[in-house]
Amino acid sequence: MQSLPTFDLVLFGGTGDLAMRKLLPALYRRSCAGQIDAASRIVGAARSQLTREEYLEQVRSSCETHLGSVFDAKKWTQFAEHLQYVRVDAQSDDDFGRLGELLRPQPQRVRVFFLSTGPDLFAPIAEALARHSLISPVSRVVLEKPLGYDGASSAEINERIGKLFPETSIFRIDHYLGKEAVQNLLALRFGNQLFEPLWRRGRIQHVQITVAEDVGVERRAQFYDHVGALRDMVQNHMLQLLCIIAMEPPASGAADATRDEKVKVLRALRPLTGRDVLQKTVRGQYKAGAVNGKPVVGYLEEKDMPKDSSTETFVALKVQVDSWRWAGVPFYLRTGKRLQEKQAEIVITFEDVPLSIYERPDTPHALNRLVIQLQPEESITLSVLAKSPGHGMVLKPVDLSLDFADAFKTRQLDAYERLLTDVINGTLTLFMRRDELEAAWSWIDPIRAAWQQHDERPKSYTAGSWGPAAASSLIGRDGFAWRNEL
Ligand code: NAP
């Protein structure tokens, strides 16, 4: 494992849920792997008044909880050496002075400002860093989602951050792109000859992308109610996954070569506007039900939830990519909270054989399918037809599975481990460029506008189901079904 350059990483929102649950455990694991040299520093920054010891205790307890048996007290001591805490209220200029005292003696180091706070603080934090001359030529800024709430607010953040950091120092994170299975999808497409001739209209019948969560809004009612499923999941993760499937082969491994191809896909998405939106999208909101055998309340009964909220917790869409490669191939996207199980997958269904000379099973399973599973486990499975044992040529579907753990015998990196090391190394490939974000919002905003214009209220679905029946009809009208319904 290659060592990282010596760095100072300032984690704004360092006491928050994301930092404690994902970012700090990911850094701990990179430290255990020997990638972080002794001089590097990780500086938690947040409003809470904490001593370094109190902060360390919070981080330790969180690493223990989230890493379970992987947590090692000896290795923790080594990791803890890197950790510092500075109280910084983003609204207080003086607090940045204290941060400056810590950072300034090391001007040559890679300096990463990870903004794990709400988007309203992104520009104020970056501007305060600039006022205190803390943005060095080797500084990078990492922006967590959501990057604004619509095209206009996102553009404003990008504009203000763009005045202070060059585009090549801005890392807009979409952690789905850090997943091993997504990386492997790229390897499968562009490291092999096999799939390319099949990767197009005429060969692929349709594509499904599902990101299902079994959890509800948890502690984030106010945040979520302001955002909804379309902006929380589709605008970023799901469109990024769609881009990885639909993009043309990049001309090289350079970051911009991949990002150029992704933005072309986003610009080729057929706009959904006006009444068309009502035909091609389904909004849903969960009502009380049971998930994993336990009763759960409905969205409107969640703590701190406005009782008349019409925010969608589920959305399904039929999307067309208007390009020579994909004309006529529907992409179906769906995502929701409080669905039957936690599952994220991409399913690519190939066309049937032109002529069947053997007895085939009379089921939709009889088509070739490539299933890229991202959650709960990461895997890639290709379903093909094989002869079933015995007399006669009777075909049955069987799976060829790419089992990463078995094939490589090494642990897969968690998405944030990969993305954080990419930031420190300055590798931009897996991060969204500004024009990608703008193209994504330009496609999303008219959908919301049409919902509003036509007063499209979310259809209710029972918690623990797979969403409103209308989502099944959306795909069923074209003669297909979601994979879980096959
Ligand atoms: P959170 O638990 O509410 O934490 C927010 C953090 O921001 C806390 O550390 C808080 O510090 C700090 N903060 C708030 N106001 C501040 C201010 N004025 N100055 C300085 N620090 C301030 O939120 P989170 O869940 O960690 O999420 C952080 C961001 O990541 C959000 O934009 C969220 O949408 C996004 N995100 C979260 C997740 C997730 O799984 N949690 C996933 C993807 C994206 P104090 O507590 O010390 O006040």
Boltz pocket constraint, residues with backbone or C-beta under 6 A from the ligand:
constraints:
  - pocket:
      binder: B
      contacts: [[A, 12], [A, 13], [A, 14], [A, 15], [A, 16], [A, 17], [A, 18], [A, 19], [A, 45], [A, 46], [A, 47], [A, 48], [A, 88], [A, 89], [A, 90], [A, 91], [A, 115], [A, 116], [A, 117], [A, 118], [A, 119], [A, 121], [A, 144], [A, 145], [A, 146]]
      max_distance: 6.0
